[in-house]
């Protein structure tokens, strides 16, 4: 059973988004990290670049697979989580504390279209 | 005597057909429509015995003309120590090939690891892969890497002085992948990098250059990496790896990618192949590097061991998101290069490079004194130089007369490029293998023809 947190929004590609002021934090869900298994590398996106919703923004490698991270809402990359550079296993330890990157100038509309915790939970049950 | 090299007897075929419930071969192919089936027998001549074929091929081989080669254009007649053939023919190496059951083949993995380490040392780069098919293949992989490393970039700048065949392979790559090549023109026999700022825009993923270039001339890349990096574009430098014993390495020019072909390091001429490509990158591009990569590690008992590593880059894991379809390497050819370099050592490599340089310059200096041919561009070169003739008739006569004396004088560049402007250019290659006597023979013949 994977953990889903209240007050976050979710995409069907298993990314979460948390808004703090004018910043959007993006990470991967507990379901995603469980599916990936032991994570060995997180490719961080380049700063200052604008990514659209649904665009491949980075890659997470585990011992099993290399998976694309699909950007859940349009925005400009303000910061990438450098902590993951040497310690990608932080995602396995707590995927909701350790975001992958932060977006600024993000799309409120895209955010509005994401699933809330309950809807994401229901979605997971259909998989 | 004829031995048909077909393992199945009529009896075997009958048993196999019965096993799938059929009675004849015709029935097996009955699903194919009449119009694609052969109605007559295949129009090939009567078979010959092995001995007859052997004699026929021998008689063709007899027609080969032997001579002293001053031929280059990407394939050079260097001295290869006998250790290369002796060791690389060991059955354990010949049969191992690319490591599919990788960790079973510790010996081969170690050999590949040594190869990668040597490539890094020669090119001053951080990480090299287990080899590619040849130098042209390495160039297309460099182009793919560049495009995958920069968002929304689909243009690759290419020097018009790279080897004509490499350019052709790059053009095939561009056509197949929907990318664009933008050529950087040449000036006085070398790439004109003053054009770079005007050609470089946000669509450009990088630049591929080559030194020695298609004329054998050495190029300078001072400040080029900086110009490219400002636009987030990458620099790939292709070299004859032996030349790196005496010219500045890609790492020293600030390149992001080093590519080339290891033919000059232990591989026979062999009618142009098979060869072996190499590719090395800066550590920041490690995850974009295509192909096999061998790492050194420890097993559970703390013993040193070798293993395939960073496989998440490779297509069998990345699948449709992979940026390269390389899933093999030229293990045997790479092994020959590794044994060659181990036999020569760094000092031996420097000596081979220096002797090639000295002998090429000796010949070039004396040829340049003769009427009707010039070293048209006053540019530094290494072991190969372009002689430009005053007219095509003289060039043909020169080549023919020298050939009559058992000397292959060089390669006409137009045979590679099919361009009129190259018809007067003869590329002459001189390696450390050419003796003083052979150089004097060349000069004496040239003096007779060109007087």
Interface residues (C-beta under 8 A of the other chain):
Chain A: X40 X41 X43 X46 X49 X56 X59 X61 X62 X65 X66 X68
Chain B: X151 X287 X312 X313 X317 X318 X321
